[in-house]
């Protein structure tokens, strides 16, 4: 199975189910990492809290680009859940795929000027949640793609997407072991795999080759931070696509989510993997000019305009 390009038009609207975490993220720029010890600091107008999480970020990016997104996940029945729900409503991401749980996940992100960040994530009870198969199957009606985060409640849903012959895209994030038992279900089902090079035990090209040899996915993309990303399509030589930062770097948090979402959008819109990754790199490069994992997403029209007359790299 592979991602099917809907047609040759970039303004096509794809229907995409996104299963993943919605959390409330607090971001704080710091002077460097590791952070030197101080008993108290007083940053002014720098600390911000927003809705975020991998599921939220990918869904928000796809929605901004113009796709029809069906977000699948949980929002806590608490004050933070109400905070996140307001943002979901603003982004047009509410719907029957969102269920209630007792507490909303939270994250704290420290970001340094060199692009490094340190993320603390409290998933609350999400790893123990079991999302029911039948409602998810309904959400897959007419879907062109299922984006399946590696959160525990999504594991059983992989088989549902497979049974309905909906292609699956997975971002493994900062993976360090291809044999990790936890990830095998996602690797076995994925048609497209993204990951970060931050913790890889071997060079990105070798890593991608290993995944392609072992599993049936059509391509692997490895995010390489400031160096860009490595596109590895089955049967082709790997290609390193340099990073861009048209408006400078405020924070790299969420850059991988943006790259992932924009690539999927462009593939479904009809672009080949090479053209899709070029646009995705630009989309992610613009996103990192903003703080917050769920902020700074271009619209489809804005991305088209930048691709026609790209700004000078920052």
Helices and strands as residue ranges (DSSP letters): E 15-19, E 23-30, E 48-52, H 54-65, E 68-76, H 79-90, E 98-101, E 105-112, E 117-122, G 126-128, H 133-139, E 145-148, G 152-154, H 155-163, E 168-171, G 181-183, H 184-189, E 192-196, H 204-214, E 219-223, G 225-227, E 229-233, E 239-241, H 255-268, H 273-287, H 300-308
